[in-house]
Amino acid sequence: MTAVTDENPGQGGAGEQLSDASCSDASRSGTGWDDGLIARRAQAGRKETEQTPDEAPEDEDDGRPQVEAYVDSGSPLRPRLDALRELVGLSRARLDRAALAEAGRVLDEAAARQRLSSRHTVVAIAGASGSGKSALFNALAGAQLSETGLRRPTTSSPLACSWTDGAAGLLDRLAVPGRLRRRPQPGGAAADEALQGLVLVDLPDHDSAAKGHRDQVDRVLALVDAVIWVVDPEKYADAALHERYLRPLAGHAEVTFVVLNQIDRLPGEAADQVLDDLRRLLDEDGMALGEHGDPGATVLPLSALTGEGVGELRELLGRFVQDRTAATRRLSADVDAAAARLRPVYVAEGRPGLGERAREEFTDRLAEAVGAAAAGQAAEREWRRNAGRACGTPWLRLWRWYEATRQPGSRDRAPLAAPPEERLTARQRVEQAVRTVADAAAAGLPGPWAQAVREAAVHGAKGLPDALDELAGRVAGGGAGAEGGVRGPGGAAVCASASEAAGGPSGEGRGGRAAGKPPRPAWWPAAVLAQVAMTLLQVFGGLWLAGQIIGVLEPGLLTPALVMLAGIVGGPLVEWSCAAAARGPARRYGQEAERRLREAAAACGRARVLDPVAAELMRYREVRERYVAVTEFSTTGR
């Protein structure tokens, strides 16, 4: 029996004879197969002729799997796939499509494999030109199904051999046409119960000169459940094999067989030496070897020509197929490989985040930019000035009024606006504060997430300097700045609400009084009353002296002089006492004003910058948790 290839039209007649012969053999043996159109028709015709009145005709295989779909009960694969799917969904807005392409492919292939038969194990036989993979394929099938010979390449398309029915869906997924689907020799390998469920695929040469052959190898290798790599004593160390396939697929060791073929050509102990060197190369490739009961790749020598070692490989394949975990292991290894590729974009260095120190430094810089300390000092001076006005002597207050009237517009004039250079400096401080906190939050993050954190900070900081200017204007203007709006895009709505929430100067403070009107302590009325008494003593003493001078009252200068002197000395003494008593409350009032402005600026910065940055960090932690869920159940040690 000879194989059929799609690139040898001259051998088409032989191929047709092969198909007809195969069908005839299958019909005569009573073991029909349903993987090809001709075979299905032959089987249907045989059943129609052999049908008895008591037997009903069986349905033809329509290409759909006739067994239960793949179910990974008790396996951690399903939660890992769910976590990977969530990971990809959460990352689409932050990572480019190329970074998620491999993960998306793994999810698609896993979904496709889970819809197909779980009772079949698809094993590909791959190797270099002349390694004897087609001969091994024939030896396992017990028939000359695949063409062998000196012409290269011999195999031009994947050829499949299925031991049981129901594998049509799997072969359709591999794009193996019906004319290239075979069954093992009846009575021989087909009777091996351990191999029931095996689907063996002979691949073209991976080092073929025809690019189409290499592309077919790469395509099928990404879809099968396991691979048997056939190497020979001449090409077992080929760099193309190790660098292109074995090393990248090192994580798939549990579903990998590496057989050293043609050992009949090696004399004496040469076979053991070559086999040891092959194990060394596989170890350098990072592929775990399944020795002493450890999970890993199976390595064994054989000769497809003489049959030495083929029985051992058939036995190992039987246990492997009957275990029915090859698909799960393959998909799990694919998930591991996809997770390893995604590691640079999900795993951070250290413990990234926004610590309290960075937040405090950001608040300090905003408070400095908004002039919180200067505003507190101004509020303290204003409080002491009001205390002086309330407790000062009438004569001193009259003099201050006179001085004020001599300078038109000096009373109740609005505070001067900050010079342009000061406003520019404040804006630069705010921008520097935003850059510093963004860098601190992005430190250690993978590139895409660090960029997302910086973009969130920069986007939130738009209009922040103008909003802080408005906030400072509300303090300096005693609320008058609120009427003029905000001098920049974005406005200060967030900062205004933050200021009100902090009890800031844009509304009523914690003392219940409007901004710009410092509260008066309880002792102020007593001080004013004492100052009025001192003034009355001065007036009374002066009138008493005047009455004596003009002769209205009896002479006696000492008493009225003492009364007048008590009023004159007592007025400044009361004013000095009030000034001393006002230092503490004035200082506390200034500190409270500074605190309110600082908190308002901090709330503004938090709402515009820190909260968006924290949201990005939370998003990263969420995807990192999904990534950990993908990798923590790894069965390949990655």
VENQUI-V509195 format. One record per residue. N is the residue number from 0. PSI is psi in whole degrees, -180 to 180 (999 if undefined). OMEGA is omega in whole degrees, 0 to 359 (none if undefined). NEAR is the number of other ideal C-beta (glycine too) atoms within 12 Angstrom. Layout:
N:PSI:OMEGA:NEAR ; N:PSI:OMEGA:NEAR
This chain:
0:138:182:27 ; 1:157:181:28 ; 2:163:178:38 ; 3:131:178:42 ; 4:149:184:33 ; 5:-4:180:25 ; 6:15:180:23 ; 7:73:183:21 ; 8:-25:181:13 ; 9:-18:180:11 ; 10:15:183:21 ; 11:-39:181:17 ; 12:-43:178:14 ; 13:-38:179:20 ; 14:-40:179:31 ; 15:-39:178:17 ; 16:-39:179:17 ; 17:-46:181:31 ; 18:-45:180:34 ; 19:-40:180:22 ; 20:-41:179:25 ; 21:-43:181:40 ; 22:-41:181:33 ; 23:-43:178:21 ; 24:-43:180:27 ; 25:-38:181:32 ; 26:-43:182:26 ; 27:-34:183:16 ; 28:-14:181:21 ; 29:6:178:15 ; 30:86:183:25 ; 31:161:175:32 ; 32:157:193:38 ; 33:29:184:35 ; 34:0:179:43 ; 35:155:182:36 ; 36:-46:180:23 ; 37:-42:181:29 ; 38:-41:180:35 ; 39:-41:178:27 ; 40:-41:179:21 ; 41:-41:180:27 ; 42:-43:180:33 ; 43:-41:179:23 ; 44:-40:179:19 ; 45:-40:181:24 ; 46:-34:179:22 ; 47:-39:181:16 ; 48:-33:183:13 ; 49:-1:185:16 ; 50:136:176:14 ; 51:165:181:10 ; 52:-27:183:6 ; 53:-8:184:5 ; 54:137:177:11 ; 55:145:180:10 ; 56:139:178:16 ; 57:152:179:18 ; 58:147:176:14 ; 59:156:176:24 ; 60:114:182:31 ; 61:14:179:14 ; 62:-11:179:23 ; 63:150:181:20 ; 64:134:182:30 ; 65:12:179:24 ; 66:173:183:23 ; 67:151:179:16 ; 68:166:182:23 ; 69:127:179:35 ; 70:124:182:21 ; 71:61:183:28 ; 72:137:179:15 ; 73:8:182:10 ; 74:145:177:24 ; 75:4:183:24 ; 76:-45:183:34 ; 77:-49:177:24 ; 78:-31:177:22 ; 79:-41:177:37 ; 80:-41:178:34 ; 81:-42:179:22 ; 82:-39:178:34 ; 83:-39:178:44 ; 84:-44:177:27 ; 85:-38:179:22 ; 86:-45:179:38 ; 87:-42:180:35 ; 88:-40:180:20 ; 89:-20:187:28 ; 90:-5:185:32 ; 91:-33:182:20 ; 92:-12:184:17 ; 93:-26:182:30 ; 94:149:179:32 ; 95:166:186:14 ; 96:-34:182:15 ; 97:-37:181:14 ; 98:-29:182:25 ; 99:3:185:30 ; 100:-47:183:18 ; 101:-41:178:27 ; 102:-40:177:41 ; 103:-39:178:26 ; 104:-42:179:25 ; 105:-42:179:36 ; 106:-42:179:30 ; 107:-45:181:25 ; 108:-37:178:32 ; 109:-42:178:34 ; 110:-40:179:21 ; 111:-41:181:22 ; 112:-35:182:38 ; 113:-19:177:28 ; 114:-10:185:21 ; 115:-176:189:35 ; 116:138:174:34 ; 117:-7:180:32 ; 118:1:179:32 ; 119:145:175:43 ; 120:119:182:43 ; 121:117:181:45 ; 122:125:179:49 ; 123:144:173:48 ; 124:115:184:50 ; 125:154:179:47 ; 126:177:180:46 ; 127:172:179:40 ; 128:130:178:35 ; 129:9:182:29 ; 130:-16:179:42 ; 131:25:181:41 ; 132:-37:178:47 ; 133:-37:176:43 ; 134:-40:176:36 ; 135:-40:176:46 ; 136:-46:179:44 ; 137:-39:181:36 ; 138:-39:178:40 ; 139:-36:180:48 ; 140:-16:180:41 ; 141:19:180:28 ; 142:160:180:29 ; 143:77:183:27 ; 144:-37:183:41 ; 145:136:183:39 ; 146:135:176:34 ; 147:155:180:29 ; 148:-177:182:21 ; 149:-18:181:9 ; 150:136:181:18 ; 151:136:355:21 ; 152:145:180:35 ; 153:-48:180:35 ; 154:122:182:49 ; 155:-15:179:33 ; 156:153:178:37 ; 157:134:178:46 ; 158:129:187:46 ; 159:146:175:46 ; 160:119:183:45 ; 161:131:182:45 ; 162:-22:181:41 ; 163:167:179:33 ; 164:170:174:36 ; 165:10:181:29 ; 166:8:184:43 ; 167:-41:180:35 ; 168:-40:178:32 ; 169:-41:180:45 ; 170:-32:174:38 ; 171:-39:178:26 ; 172:-34:177:34 ; 173:-4:181:40 ; 174:38:174:20 ; 175:116:183:37 ; 176:161:183:24 ; 177:-32:182:26 ; 178:-13:180:28 ; 179:26:177:36 ; 180:128:187:40 ; 181:170:171:49 ; 182:151:180:41 ; 183:167:182:39 ; 184:125:180:28 ; 185:140:177:26 ; 186:-17:180:17 ; 187:-105:180:23 ; 188:-28:181:32 ; 189:-26:181:32 ; 190:-3:180:17 ; 191:107:183:27 ; 192:-33:183:17 ; 193:-26:182:24 ; 194:3:178:34 ; 195:122:184:26 ; 196:-5:179:33 ; 197:135:171:47 ; 198:108:185:51 ; 199:132:184:54 ; 200:122:176:48 ; 201:122:184:50 ; 202:159:171:50 ; 203:174:181:44 ; 204:133:179:37 ; 205:-16:178:41 ; 206:24:181:29 ; 207:149:177:29 ; 208:-21:179:15 ; 209:121:182:22 ; 210:-34:179:15 ; 211:-35:177:19 ; 212:-45:180:30 ; 213:-38:178:26 ; 214:-39:178:19 ; 215:-40:178:34 ; 216:-48:181:41 ; 217:-39:181:24 ; 218:-46:183:26 ; 219:-38:180:35 ; 220:-28:179:38 ; 221:-8:186:34 ; 222:-22:185:37 ; 223:166:180:44 ; 224:-30:181:49 ; 225:166:183:42 ; 226:136:170:43 ; 227:111:178:47 ; 228:122:180:47 ; 229:119:178:45 ; 230:158:180:45 ; 231:166:183:36 ; 232:-19:182:29 ; 233:-36:188:20 ; 234:14:183:29 ; 235:-21:179:36 ; 236:16:182:24 ; 237:128:182:26 ; 238:-34:180:17 ; 239:-39:179:21 ; 240:-47:185:34 ; 241:-43:185:29 ; 242:-32:184:18 ; 243:-27:186:21 ; 244:-61:189:33 ; 245:-42:181:39 ; 246:-48:177:21 ; 247:-28:181:24 ; 248:22:181:38 ; 249:-31:179:32 ; 250:-10:179:35 ; 251:29:186:41 ; 252:-35:184:39 ; 253:-18:178:36 ; 254:31:182:43 ; 255:133:171:40 ; 256:134:176:45 ; 257:114:183:46 ; 258:134:175:43 ; 259:104:183:45 ; 260:167:176:46 ; 261:35:178:33 ; 262:-14:177:33 ; 263:-16:179:23 ; 264:-9:183:22 ; 265:128:182:24 ; 266:151:171:12 ; 267:-129:182:10 ; 268:9:181:12 ; 269:-34:180:18 ; 270:-43:179:27 ; 271:-37:180:17 ; 272:-43:178:19 ; 273:-39:180:29 ; 274:-41:177:28 ; 275:-40:179:19 ; 276:-36:177:21 ; 277:-43:177:37 ; 278:-39:178:29 ; 279:-44:180:18 ; 280:-40:178:31 ; 281:-38:177:36 ; 282:-39:177:23 ; 283:-29:177:18 ; 284:-9:181:31 ; 285:12:182:23 ; 286:123:178:37 ; 287:141:181:30 ; 288:131:182:31 ; 289:77:179:25 ; 290:149:177:16 ; 291:35:177:8 ; 292:-1:179:7 ; 293:147:177:13 ; 294:142:180:25 ; 295:-170:182:31 ; 296:147:177:39 ; 297:125:181:36 ; 298:127:179:36 ; 299:153:178:35 ; 300:152:176:36 ; 301:174:175:40 ; 302:109:179:29 ; 303:-23:181:38 ; 304:-47:182:21 ; 305:-15:181:19 ; 306:-2:179:21 ; 307:126:179:24 ; 308:-12:181:31 ; 309:-38:179:33 ; 310:-40:178:22 ; 311:-41:178:21 ; 312:-40:179:37 ; 313:-39:178:35 ; 314:-44:178:21 ; 315:-41:178:30 ; 316:-37:179:39 ; 317:-48:178:25 ; 318:-39:181:22 ; 319:-42:182:35 ; 320:-43:182:35 ; 321:-22:177:22 ; 322:-31:176:24 ; 323:35:176:28 ; 324:7:184:29 ; 325:-43:180:38 ; 326:-41:178:43 ; 327:-44:179:34 ; 328:-41:180:37 ; 329:-47:180:41 ; 330:-38:178:43 ; 331:-41:177:41 ; 332:-36:176:43 ; 333:-41:178:43 ; 334:-41:178:47 ; 335:-44:181:36 ; 336:-42:178:31 ; 337:-40:178:39 ; 338:-38:178:36 ; 339:-37:177:28 ; 340:-31:181:30 ; 341:-8:185:36 ; 342:-44:181:23 ; 343:-23:182:18 ; 344:3:180:33 ; 345:-27:185:41 ; 346:122:183:25 ; 347:163:175:27 ; 348:122:182:16 ; 349:-149:181:11 ; 350:89:182:15 ; 351:155:179:28 ; 352:178:181:28 ; 353:103:182:37 ; 354:171:180:20 ; 355:-35:181:12 ; 356:-44:179:14 ; 357:-39:178:30 ; 358:-43:180:26 ; 359:-41:178:21 ; 360:-39:177:25 ; 361:-43:178:40 ; 362:-41:179:31 ; 363:-41:181:24 ; 364:-39:177:33 ; 365:-40:178:47 ; 366:-38:177:35 ; 367:-41:180:28 ; 368:-36:182:42 ; 369:-8:179:50 ; 370:42:182:33 ; 371:-40:180:39 ; 372:-44:179:24 ; 373:-38:178:26 ; 374:-38:177:42 ; 375:-42:178:30 ; 376:-40:178:23 ; 377:-40:179:29 ; 378:-38:178:38 ; 379:-44:179:28 ; 380:-39:180:22 ; 381:-40:180:29 ; 382:-43:180:38 ; 383:-34:178:30 ; 384:-42:178:21 ; 385:-37:176:27 ; 386:-41:178:36 ; 387:-38:178:29 ; 388:-39:183:28 ; 389:-34:187:31 ; 390:-2:181:37 ; 391:163:178:33 ; 392:151:179:33 ; 393:-37:182:26 ; 394:-40:178:20 ; 395:-39:178:23 ; 396:-37:177:22 ; 397:-40:178:15 ; 398:-42:179:14 ; 399:-37:177:20 ; 400:-40:180:17 ; 401:-44:180:13 ; 402:-38:180:13 ; 403:-35:180:17 ; 404:-22:178:13 ; 405:-14:178:12 ; 406:96:183:12 ; 407:139:178:9 ; 408:3:181:10 ; 409:-24:182:14 ; 410:130:175:13 ; 411:28:178:12 ; 412:149:181:12 ; 413:149:179:18 ; 414:146:180:21 ; 415:141:178:10 ; 416:153:180:16 ; 417:142:178:23 ; 418:156:181:10 ; 419:-37:181:11 ; 420:-33:178:10 ; 421:-40:177:19 ; 422:-39:178:24 ; 423:-42:179:16 ; 424:-42:179:18 ; 425:-40:178:33 ; 426:-42:178:28 ; 427:-37:178:18 ; 428:-41:179:29 ; 429:-46:180:43 ; 430:-40:178:25 ; 431:-39:178:23 ; 432:-41:180:39 ; 433:-44:179:40 ; 434:-41:182:22 ; 435:-45:181:30 ; 436:-33:177:45 ; 437:-42:178:36 ; 438:-39:179:25 ; 439:-39:180:32 ; 440:-32:183:41 ; 441:-5:183:33 ; 442:126:178:24 ; 443:-12:180:22 ; 444:151:171:36 ; 445:155:187:29 ; 446:-54:183:22 ; 447:-38:182:29 ; 448:-34:174:40 ; 449:-42:178:28 ; 450:-39:179:23 ; 451:-38:178:31 ; 452:-45:180:41 ; 453:-41:179:29 ; 454:-39:178:24 ; 455:-40:180:33 ; 456:-45:181:40 ; 457:-42:179:26 ; 458:-41:180:21 ; 459:-25:182:32 ; 460:-5:179:38 ; 461:125:181:23 ; 462:-3:180:29 ; 463:-44:178:45 ; 464:-43:180:39 ; 465:-37:178:32 ; 466:-37:177:45 ; 467:-35:174:52 ; 468:-44:179:40 ; 469:-40:179:40 ; 470:-44:178:53 ; 471:-35:178:47 ; 472:-34:178:38 ; 473:-37:179:43 ; 474:-49:184:45 ; 475:-36:184:34 ; 476:5:179:27 ; 477:35:178:27 ; 478:-12:181:28 ; 479:-28:181:22 ; 480:-21:181:33 ; 481:-22:184:29 ; 482:-24:186:14 ; 483:-4:182:17 ; 484:-167:184:20 ; 485:140:184:29 ; 486:60:177:23 ; 487:166:181:21 ; 488:150:177:13 ; 489:-27:178:25 ; 490:-176:180:24 ; 491:29:182:39 ; 492:-44:180:22 ; 493:-44:182:33 ; 494:-35:179:47 ; 495:-43:178:30 ; 496:-37:177:22 ; 497:-38:179:36 ; 498:-42:179:40 ; 499:-38:180:28 ; 500:-30:180:20 ; 501:3:183:32 ; 502:33:187:25 ; 503:-174:188:41 ; 504:-2:180:49 ; 505:-12:176:40 ; 506:-150:177:25 ; 507:136:182:19 ; 508:-174:183:32 ; 509:-22:179:19 ; 510:-3:178:22 ; 511:5:181:11 ; 512:154:181:21 ; 513:154:179:18 ; 514:145:180:38 ; 515:-4:178:30 ; 516:91:183:19 ; 517:143:179:33 ; 518:148:178:26 ; 519:131:179:24 ; 520:166:184:25 ; 521:-23:183:11 ; 522:-5:180:21 ; 523:-45:179:26 ; 524:-37:178:15 ; 525:-39:179:19 ; 526:-42:178:33 ; 527:-40:179:27 ; 528:-41:177:17 ; 529:-40:179:28 ; 530:-36:176:35 ; 531:-39:179:23 ; 532:-43:178:23 ; 533:-38:178:35 ; 534:-41:178:30 ; 535:-37:177:21 ; 536:-41:179:29 ; 537:-45:181:30 ; 538:-44:180:22 ; 539:-45:179:23 ; 540:-40:179:28 ; 541:-43:178:21 ; 542:-37:179:20 ; 543:-46:178:27 ; 544:-41:180:26 ; 545:-39:178:17 ; 546:-37:178:18 ; 547:-36:181:21 ; 548:-42:182:17 ; 549:-1:175:11 ; 550:12:180:9 ; 551:-35:180:12 ; 552:163:180:16 ; 553:146:182:12 ; 554:145:178:16 ; 555:80:189:15 ; 556:-24:188:19 ; 557:-49:185:14 ; 558:-51:179:19 ; 559:-33:179:27 ; 560:-41:179:22 ; 561:-40:179:20 ; 562:-44:180:26 ; 563:-38:179:28 ; 564:-37:177:21 ; 565:-40:178:24 ; 566:-40:181:33 ; 567:-42:181:23 ; 568:-36:184:19 ; 569:-32:180:27 ; 570:-56:178:33 ; 571:-33:179:25 ; 572:-41:176:22 ; 573:-40:180:36 ; 574:-42:179:31 ; 575:-41:179:22 ; 576:-40:179:22 ; 577:-40:180:36 ; 578:-41:179:26 ; 579:-40:181:19 ; 580:-24:183:26 ; 581:-11:184:34 ; 582:-46:180:21 ; 583:-54:178:18 ; 584:-37:179:28 ; 585:-42:179:32 ; 586:-44:179:21 ; 587:-38:178:22 ; 588:-41:177:37 ; 589:-41:178:30 ; 590:-38:178:22 ; 591:-41:178:32 ; 592:-42:177:43 ; 593:-42:180:31 ; 594:-44:180:28 ; 595:-43:179:39 ; 596:-38:178:46 ; 597:-45:179:40 ; 598:-38:178:31 ; 599:-43:177:44 ; 600:-40:179:50 ; 601:-41:178:39 ; 602:-37:177:35 ; 603:-47:178:52 ; 604:-35:179:45 ; 605:-44:182:32 ; 606:-35:185:32 ; 607:-31:188:40 ; 608:-57:188:49 ; 609:-40:181:39 ; 610:-46:175:25 ; 611:-39:178:32 ; 612:-44:179:42 ; 613:-35:178:26 ; 614:-41:177:23 ; 615:-41:178:36 ; 616:-38:177:35 ; 617:-38:177:23 ; 618:-41:178:28 ; 619:-42:179:40 ; 620:-36:180:23 ; 621:-47:179:23 ; 622:-31:176:37 ; 623:-38:176:31 ; 624:-39:177:19 ; 625:-39:179:30 ; 626:-40:177:37 ; 627:-39:177:23 ; 628:-31:178:27 ; 629:-38:189:42 ; 630:-22:189:33 ; 631:-20:178:19 ; 632:17:184:26 ; 633:136:178:29 ; 634:4:183:29 ; 635:5:177:32 ; 636:12:182:20 ; 637:999:none:26
